[in-house]
Amino acid sequence: MKAKNIKYTVSAMAIMSSALITYGQTKSPNIIIILADDLGNKDVGFNGCEDIPTPNIDRIANEGVKFTQGYVTFAVSGPSRAGLMTGRYQDRFGFARTPVFAPSDPEMGLPGSEQTMAEMVKTAEYRTMLSGKWHLGAHAEAHHPNKRGFDEFFGFLAGGHRYFPEDWTIQTEYDAEGNEEHGYRTKLQRNGQVVENETEYLTEALSREAVNFVKDNADQPFFLYLAYNAPHTPLQATDEYLERFKHITDEKRRTYAAMVNAMDDGVGHVLDQLDASGIAENTMVFFLSDNGGPRNANASDNGILRGGKSTWYEGGIRVPFAMRWPKKIQSGQVCNVPVISLDIFSTIVANLGRSATVKNQLDGIDLIPLVTQPERPAPQRTLFWKMHDRDLYVARNGNGAFKILTAPNGNELYNLDEDISEKRNLLKSNENKEVYEALAEELEAWKKEMKEPAFLGLAELKEYWRLQRQKKESGN
Ligand code: CA
């Protein structure tokens, strides 16, 4: 009898430990995307910034991989975020413009035909959170983050926000409708409920919530989207951080530096919490900016890149871009292959370690083989951009040096390997014409797959509200 009992116990233990091993081998990674807003290409240490220390953001690159040619899909926030959040070129579903802040309009934002990254990982039973800026529509049913796959939402719905709680004088998003500036002054919300007692500087509040989410969910796979609005205008920083940069004489740059540094500290708190929870090894952390720096607006610096936010030169669409995942990626990697924010969705799908339902065709690729098998040739692909309202298009070959821009006022061709600052339009000297023709042909095919804009944007603000009033008066 006794011997039987022992045998039973041993085999039960054997089963238990083999289950544990299997679980350990296939355990799904946690996912964190940290998005900065209007951060200049050169404004992080890992891209050569000298006057703003970003040791924590740099950890992501230095302990993982830095992508030297990391792109976003649009040179301004809204459409760029739509591409990131769906893994698809946003013009496939008409998200061609920066949305108007219109919480009563279910058409003004990300259409229901699209699956968000949060909805996708929910099908694999992840816990999900957005801390920060949404900007993909403010309608409570159609677009609210809690309706688009996020279990937890702390932040605001508009395209930007003021940083100090005393400026948050408007109770809810509905009270701000019709006034973009008022969208910056609403109280923060937590899952649709007004946060009445917030006292912290916005960047610090967003970081705090992100840290708490990591702490509370360390024992199960999670997806955290930490979407700072820093260092987007208005330029507002705390005395504590301004004090650190009193040696910077330009007041705009000083405030910008303080804002970036506050964000960097927040990133540090999140990384520290991963360490404290013992889950850093199997957590993918992505860091990027939603578009290039607008030099005049916030004193950001895109280095030697031409142009900035809202231009389709490199300064508008090439952003600081890094990833850390110790389990798969060795530290200190540098990847020079052009990659794009769309690749993040595809990377997550390819590395979830459990099945998920992906609703639509994705446009990106898995980034991991690019980093872990650099000897393999870069994928044959071309990256595309569309700026509908200017009839402006861009194509960039993903395994070569060339980029073309087509626009009504003239076409351009650059060799980015030789001319990263896009100073010499090769079409003017009739060089590499065949490269231009080939990219232009691919671009024409891609354009046919894109949809017309689904809504009017910020540039048509008055016209939008005129039409809304008309609709209301006619009872529709
Ligand atoms: Ca932005």
Residues whose N, C-alpha, C, O or C-beta is under 5 A from the ligand:
A	BS01	CA	D37 D38 V76 S77 D290 N291
